[in-house]
Amino acid sequence: MGHAQVEHRIETSLWPFVEHVVRAWALPGVALSVVHGADQVLARGFGTRNTATADPVTPDTLFHLASVSKTFVATAVLQLVEEGRLDLDGRVTAYLPDLPWADPRAHRITPRQLLSHRSGLGDVTDYRWHEPELDDDALARFAAEVAGWPLERDPGTAYAYSNAAYELLGHLVATVSGRSFEDVLRERVLDPVGMRTSTFLRSDVPPHLAVTPHLGLPPRVVEGAYPYTRPHAPSSSLHSSAAELGRWIVAHLAGGAGLLSPATHELMWTPTGDASEGDWHAQMALGWFTGTYRGHAVVNHSGTDPGFESNLVLLPGRGLGVSVLSGSNTAPLLSLTRAALDVLLGMPPAPPPVPPVTVALGPVLQASGVPAAVDLYRRLAAESRPTVDVGRDDDGFVDVRDDEGSVDADRDDAGFVDAVWGLIEMHRTDLAQPVLELWRQVRPESAQLWFMTGWAAEIEGRRETAVEHLRRAAELDPHDDEATAMLRRLSSED
């Protein structure tokens, strides 16, 4: 398709799709960029960056990107490899000799293994967002903490996603460069691409561009709750916009132009082994996942932190790319991404996804409390049917709402999970408890309910109660690895 045709399809097909989803899912705000070749980048914002002020999301609004940040860190690491300042297969301990390495096997960890989540390191269990560390030594302190961990497996033997591995990489980049991590990434990665407002430092985000995270049920602003602390800057804290992520996509579709040599860029996207996390995340390369979509090779990364979600997907063989950003944990990012890719591929998007029942429950819970929300849930469940075509809305999409504005009362727990996990991770269990109580009354046999309830009890210091709930989760779902791991950790603290 020519540029004019692509722009027409986006204006008449994709943007109305997104507007429908934002409205039907009661989302605070999202932003998208779509890239067609090296010279066509279209970006748009939808909804608000703060429901308390109703300020609109624009293409330049800055979202917290969460784990999409890792693609930028990987680029900086490979720049140092190109310059001969790092050996991709050298010993990380040789570059960071001052760290207190506790496990003898750590001396076998290489930058390549850290980049590909094959280092043997475990993951972070508490990000301590509620106690942010903002000084220049925060990352180095956390790197020393990670060095003191026992490894969970031998380096190089298996894939296991680890945010801690990227904190070590960030500290490695800073140490080798002799500058702060944030300064190095700005000078080496962000500025060369023209990402002038993007930043790893939250203090550098202009207030008029900042997105406020939205948490809970319904998603709302929670004062003081923001997923930012400098120990986790490398894994999580890049702030960027749909417009500037378009520049990032263009640079990588051009083989890393202005960032890496073509050979090094190809190496970065070469799979190192199976990741087995779905079609898009089938394999892990160096800082990027690889997979397929509709028979096309894709290179991608997604991110999720309390109040934010992001997705970045490139189809290098077709010269296409998409970024999707959300200011809540309740947006159907996968559906939005697929719709954008399909439009770029010349296909009509699939019908918009039906919202979870929690969209209808949220306002009632907030206004009238748990009993009223339970009553509404039960009425909706009694009337529930897979899809109800009661006409089409103004955009021409099938409208599945009933007269009360509710949606299909499906029994999936995903809406409840999205509503509570961010609050728990931010240590705001007081706001999570009404949602957990509602969930318990309508879905008492949900393993995910008892895992989240146990996690909340642990945060609150009620260890025996946490163990009780986690055991219930494991009984209901013996394959619940998160509940099993948390039980094991609590038991080891005896």
C-alpha atoms as one frame of an Amber mdcrd trajectory, in Angstrom:
protein
   0.000   0.000   0.000   1.100   3.560  -0.682   1.461   6.102   2.081  -1.801
   7.866   1.271  -3.694   4.577   1.331  -2.102   3.559   4.647  -2.979   6.887
   6.230  -6.551   6.610   4.998  -6.925   3.098   6.462  -5.513   4.229   9.796
  -7.823   7.244   9.949 -10.942   5.344   8.939 -10.321   1.931  10.506  -7.710
   1.950  13.265  -8.435   5.189  15.098 -12.185   4.477  15.356 -11.315   0.990
  16.665  -9.142   2.484  19.396 -11.743   5.112  20.277 -14.328   2.365  20.658
 -12.078   0.312  22.947 -11.189   3.306  25.113 -14.860   4.101  25.554 -16.135
   0.518  25.991 -13.371  -0.451  28.427 -13.601   2.868  30.335  -9.862   3.390
  29.908  -8.169   6.524  31.273  -5.855   7.009  28.300  -3.752   5.307  25.636
  -1.425   6.357  22.828  -0.331   4.565  19.668   2.266   5.024  16.983   2.245
   3.151  13.685   5.203   3.077  11.333   5.069   2.243   7.627   8.546   2.295
   6.163  11.212   4.792   7.131   9.265   7.941   6.377   5.695   7.434   7.582
   5.075   7.653  11.320   1.570   8.350  12.583   0.898   8.814  16.297  -2.199
   9.691  18.266  -3.373   9.913  21.859  -6.771   8.946  23.243  -8.442   9.718
  26.541  -6.782  11.514  29.425  -3.387  11.398  31.068  -5.017  12.124  34.427
  -8.698  11.494  35.150  -8.586  14.006  37.986  -7.741  16.833  35.566  -9.034
  15.443  32.236  -5.885  16.643  30.442  -5.810  14.877  27.067  -3.255  12.329
  25.922  -1.369  13.564  22.859   1.315  11.959  20.642   3.911  13.737  22.825
   2.561  12.601  26.202   5.201  10.706  28.203   4.295   7.268  29.568   6.343
   5.055  31.890   7.380   2.214  29.552   8.174  -0.521  32.104  10.092  -3.406
  30.485  10.211  -1.921  26.984  13.088   0.004  28.606  15.199  -3.143  28.250
  15.494  -2.730  24.481  17.311   0.562  25.077  19.657  -0.975  27.636  20.498
  -3.811  25.249  21.411  -1.279  22.575  23.785   0.545  24.946  25.453  -2.714
  25.988  26.058  -3.727  22.381  27.481  -0.300  21.598  30.121  -0.929  24.262
  30.757  -4.365  22.777  31.296  -2.801  19.349  33.824  -0.411  20.857  35.749
  -3.238  22.499  34.963  -1.997  25.993  32.870  -5.061  26.799  33.250  -8.693
  25.768  29.814 -10.190  25.162  31.092 -13.519  26.455  33.456 -12.158  29.091
  32.966 -12.547  32.831  30.716  -9.863  34.303  32.562 -10.254  37.603  35.766
  -9.077  35.903  34.077  -5.788  34.993  32.441  -5.441  38.418  35.083  -6.802
  40.813  33.933  -4.704  43.765  30.540  -6.399  44.042  30.183  -9.034  46.797
  29.496 -12.093  44.638  28.031 -14.732  46.925  27.575 -17.675  44.563  30.780
 -19.089  42.994  28.811 -19.796  39.819  28.351 -16.043  39.343  31.874 -15.897
  37.923  30.509 -17.661  34.837  27.842 -15.029  34.098  28.383 -13.103  30.852
  26.730  -9.997  29.366  25.183 -12.229  26.701  23.483 -14.328  29.387  22.188
 -11.263  31.218  20.781  -9.831  27.984  19.022 -13.094  27.110  17.719 -13.937
  30.613  19.947 -16.986  30.874  22.205 -15.835  33.717  20.740 -18.046  36.434
  19.634 -15.029  38.451  16.218 -14.966  40.046  13.814 -12.067  39.729  12.910
  -9.140  41.953  10.205  -9.976  44.518   9.570  -6.482  45.903  10.342  -3.411
  43.815   9.837  -1.123  46.808   8.060   1.456  44.673   6.550   2.756  47.895
  10.027   3.594  49.239  11.774   5.139  46.215  15.530   5.643  46.249  16.442
   8.653  44.149  20.143   9.263  44.833  22.955   8.602  42.366  24.214   5.521
  44.253  20.872   3.707  44.340  21.565   1.467  41.333  25.008   0.483  42.621
  23.533  -0.481  45.997  20.947  -2.690  44.365  23.580  -4.289  42.122  25.511
  -5.195  45.290  22.318  -6.688  46.711  21.782  -8.800  43.586  25.405  -9.973
  43.664  24.690 -11.347  47.110  21.878 -13.582  45.889  22.378 -17.310  45.352
  21.761 -18.260  41.734  18.618 -20.241  40.972  20.315 -22.297  38.256  23.652
 -22.630  36.493  24.411 -19.721  34.140  23.579 -20.418  30.510  21.405 -23.465
  31.165  17.842 -22.134  30.926  15.745 -19.098  30.116  14.119 -17.369  33.109
  13.025 -13.749  32.856  14.926 -11.566  35.314  14.540  -7.834  35.857  17.471
  -8.064  38.257  19.695  -9.101  35.350  18.960  -5.770  33.664  19.713  -3.817
  36.813  23.138  -5.479  36.729  23.494  -4.572  33.054  22.612  -0.964  33.828
  25.224  -0.869  36.568  27.710  -2.470  34.161  27.042   0.201  31.511  27.459
   2.953  34.104  30.652   1.467  35.550  32.365   0.903  32.203  31.337   4.366
  30.988  32.208   6.193  34.194  28.878   8.060  34.159  25.451   7.592  35.682
  23.261   5.061  33.921  20.696   7.689  32.978  23.315  10.044  31.503  24.889
   7.254  29.447  21.557   6.164  27.971  20.622   9.717  27.084  23.911  10.448
  25.336  24.408   7.081  23.644  20.873   5.986  22.785  18.121   8.583  23.185
  19.751  11.697  21.728  21.138  10.012  18.567  17.619   8.856  17.656  16.102
  12.270  18.326  14.162  11.183  21.413  14.692  14.564  23.068  11.961  14.441
  25.698  12.346  10.740  26.554  14.172  10.117  29.813  15.035   7.498  32.421
  14.790  10.176  35.130  11.281  10.894  36.318  12.424  14.313  37.561  13.122
  15.263  33.921   9.540  14.556  32.795   7.765  17.907  32.217   4.547  17.998
  34.287   2.479  19.028  31.260   3.548  15.832  29.453   3.401  13.360  32.348
   0.903  10.505  32.537  -0.439   9.683  35.995  -0.840   5.942  36.629  -4.371
   4.716  37.273  -4.968   1.832  39.667  -7.834  -0.050  41.239 -11.464  -0.644
  40.313 -12.421   1.550  38.566  -8.962   2.761  37.503  -8.273   6.038  39.281
  -5.466   8.284  40.436  -3.905   7.110  43.693  -1.947   9.977  45.196   1.707
   9.160  45.816   1.595   5.871  43.898   4.066   5.846  41.010   6.323   2.969
  39.851   9.638   4.762  39.944  12.843   4.177  41.881  16.372   4.427  40.512
  17.494   0.910  41.540  15.105  -0.357  38.847  15.792   2.284  36.217  17.423
  -0.108  33.691  14.627  -2.668  33.725  11.677  -0.328  33.903  11.880   3.440
  34.093  12.187   4.909  30.606   9.520   7.543  29.959   8.662   8.113  26.315
   5.861   9.095  23.957   4.119   7.487  21.019   5.746  10.032  18.719   9.283
   9.382  19.935   8.819   5.609  20.003   8.026   6.002  16.314  11.588   7.275
  15.917  12.888   4.255  17.845  10.986   1.909  15.540  12.292   3.664  12.417
  15.912   3.400  13.631  15.589  -0.338  14.202  13.719  -1.026  10.983  16.733
   0.644   9.331  19.105  -1.881  10.898  20.019   0.201  13.922  20.973   3.245
  11.878  22.779   5.783  14.028  23.032   3.310  16.897  24.747   0.071  15.852
  26.455  -1.435  12.857  24.229  -3.672  10.710  26.151  -6.749  11.869  25.751
  -5.936  15.556  22.105  -5.069  15.055  21.528  -8.419  13.380  23.268 -10.108
  16.312  20.965  -8.312  18.760  17.905  -9.760  17.004  19.329 -13.289  16.620
  17.511 -15.749  18.931  19.587 -17.327  21.693  17.041 -19.973  22.665  13.426
 -20.706  23.427  11.431 -18.414  25.672   8.163 -20.341  25.199   5.953 -17.378
  26.126   3.573 -17.421  23.180   3.839 -16.862  19.444   5.284 -13.360  19.750
   7.637 -14.302  22.586   8.636 -17.690  21.260  12.371 -17.033  21.460  14.679
 -14.649  23.294  17.329 -12.641  21.509  19.536  -9.971  23.141  17.076  -7.654
  24.852  14.251  -8.461  22.417  11.771 -11.290  21.968  11.237 -12.835  18.543
   8.328 -14.775  17.119   5.696 -14.659  14.405   2.430 -12.916  13.615   0.297
 -14.081  10.699   3.335 -15.784   9.224   5.558 -12.697   9.535   8.666 -12.581
  11.721   8.232 -10.179  14.626  10.699  -8.574  17.016   9.109  -7.154  20.123
   8.971  -6.389  23.824   6.150  -5.561  26.212   6.080  -3.961  29.639   3.845
  -3.846  32.704   4.262  -1.938  35.967   1.598  -0.626  38.378  -0.591   1.781
  36.425   1.198   1.374  33.085   1.420  -1.059  30.181   3.323  -0.880  26.919
   3.861  -2.924  23.790   6.417  -2.510  21.011   6.208  -4.773  17.934   8.185
  -4.631  14.677   7.719  -6.633  11.466  11.177  -6.025   9.944  10.456  -7.942
   6.749   7.542  -5.638   5.973   9.030  -2.405   7.305   6.205  -2.048   9.838
   6.067  -1.246  13.519   3.599  -0.410  16.269   3.799   0.930  19.801   0.866
   0.948  22.229   0.982   2.744  25.590  -1.549   2.750  28.426  -1.925   4.724
  31.658  -3.633   1.807  33.427  -3.327  -1.974  33.724  -6.761  -2.547  32.241
  -6.238  -1.901  28.531  -6.414  -4.838  26.060  -2.962  -4.052  24.655  -2.683
  -7.247  22.637  -5.969  -6.556  20.832  -4.968  -2.956  20.151  -1.583  -4.064
  18.812  -3.110  -6.722  16.577  -5.618  -4.245  15.201  -2.830  -1.806  14.337
  -0.735  -4.510  12.663  -3.682  -5.825  10.699  -4.506  -2.377   9.353  -0.855
  -1.899   8.331  -0.952  -5.304   6.624  -4.015  -4.264   4.643  -6.484  -6.361
   6.629  -9.586  -5.291   8.566  -9.136  -5.462  12.331 -10.966  -8.180  14.236
 -14.088  -7.123  16.163 -13.188  -5.114  19.275 -12.755  -7.243  22.402 -15.624
  -7.470  24.882 -14.731  -5.741  28.183 -14.487  -7.816  31.365 -17.347  -7.645
  33.838 -15.218  -5.497  36.140 -15.780  -2.516  33.833 -19.430  -2.521  34.848
 -18.706  -3.340  38.485 -16.153  -0.592  39.104 -18.411   2.466  39.297 -20.919
   0.610  41.473 -18.184  -0.600  43.829 -16.830   2.931  44.142 -20.211   4.595
  44.649 -22.193   2.002  46.620 -19.769  -0.556  48.027 -19.246  -4.306  47.882
 -22.849  -5.534  48.440 -24.208  -3.486  45.545 -21.384  -4.635  43.262 -21.985
  -8.274  44.233 -25.678  -7.867  43.427 -24.885  -6.374  40.023 -22.413  -9.152
  39.251 -24.970 -11.838  40.044 -27.622 -10.173  37.912 -25.201  -9.857  35.021
 -24.007 -13.440  35.432 -27.581 -14.689  35.312 -28.130 -12.812  32.068 -24.704
 -13.560  30.619 -24.258 -14.883  27.112 -21.087 -15.081  25.003 -22.006 -12.178
  22.702 -25.114 -10.071  22.353 -25.552  -8.123  19.139 -27.973  -5.374  20.138
 -26.993  -3.108  17.271 -23.978  -1.062  16.327 -22.525   2.025  17.920 -21.676
   5.286  16.177 -18.400   3.829  14.867 -20.104   0.813  13.301 -18.788  -1.704
  15.821 -21.030  -4.284  17.439 -22.351  -2.966  20.750 -22.651  -5.629  23.454
 -23.856  -3.369  26.259 -27.235  -3.777  27.893 -29.490  -0.952  29.048 -27.436
  -0.393  32.194 -24.206  -0.008  30.224 -22.849  -3.292  31.554 -21.038  -5.933
  29.546 -20.988  -9.685  29.173 -20.486 -11.009  32.704 -17.825 -13.555  31.864
 -16.247 -15.644  34.573 -12.679 -14.805  33.701 -10.567 -13.515  36.581  -8.389
 -11.282  34.410 -10.339  -8.115  35.172 -10.008  -8.654  38.907  -6.294  -9.425
  38.610  -5.740  -6.228  36.614  -7.640  -4.244  39.242  -5.673  -5.376  42.296
  -2.118  -6.455  41.537  -0.788  -2.933  40.966  -2.246  -1.714  44.245  -0.668
  -4.631  46.094   2.721  -4.076  44.461   2.516  -0.404  45.431   1.760  -1.503
  49.029  -1.718   0.080  48.855  -3.529  -3.014  50.072  -6.097  -0.801  51.822
  -7.457   0.107  48.385  -7.206  -3.473  47.144  -9.230  -5.017  49.964 -12.727
  -3.972  48.721 -11.933  -5.468  45.305 -10.615  -8.653  46.925 -13.767  -8.925
  49.035 -15.971  -8.462  45.967 -13.907 -11.060  44.103 -14.142 -13.507  47.025
 -17.896 -13.256  47.160 -18.438 -13.824  43.456 -15.528 -16.156  42.611 -14.575
 -18.031  45.836 -12.987 -20.925  43.946 -10.543 -18.756  42.017  -6.906 -19.707
  42.587  -5.833 -16.252  41.430  -8.069 -14.662  44.058  -6.339 -16.551  46.856
  -2.891 -15.825  45.461  -3.619 -12.097  45.375  -5.211 -12.237  48.835  -2.166
 -14.072  50.176   0.206 -11.588  48.581  -1.739  -8.703  50.135  -1.578 -10.396
  53.550   2.186 -10.776  53.214   2.551  -7.069  52.381   0.494  -6.283  55.483
   2.779  -8.417  57.662   0.151 -11.116  58.308   2.437 -14.002  57.476   0.342
 -16.913  58.802  -2.715 -15.646  56.957  -0.635 -15.226  53.805   0.554 -18.840
  54.000  -3.018 -20.044  54.510  -4.278 -18.185  51.439  -1.332 -19.205  49.279
  -1.855 -22.841  50.175  -5.475 -22.465  49.126  -4.308 -21.042  45.792  -1.921
 -23.957  45.272  -4.656 -26.472  46.109  -7.035 -24.927  43.601  -4.335 -24.708
  40.936  -1.321 -27.006  41.471   0.312 -25.367  38.454   0.267 -21.902  40.020
   4.029 -21.307  40.042   3.701 -17.873  41.645   1.829 -19.205  44.672   4.269
 -22.092  45.021   7.289 -19.797  44.797   5.864 -17.351  47.356   5.071 -20.215
  49.725   8.607 -21.516  49.329  10.052 -18.077  50.030   7.927 -17.561  53.138
   8.889 -20.990  54.387  12.583 -20.260  53.892  12.254 -17.194  56.109  11.283
 -19.317  59.140
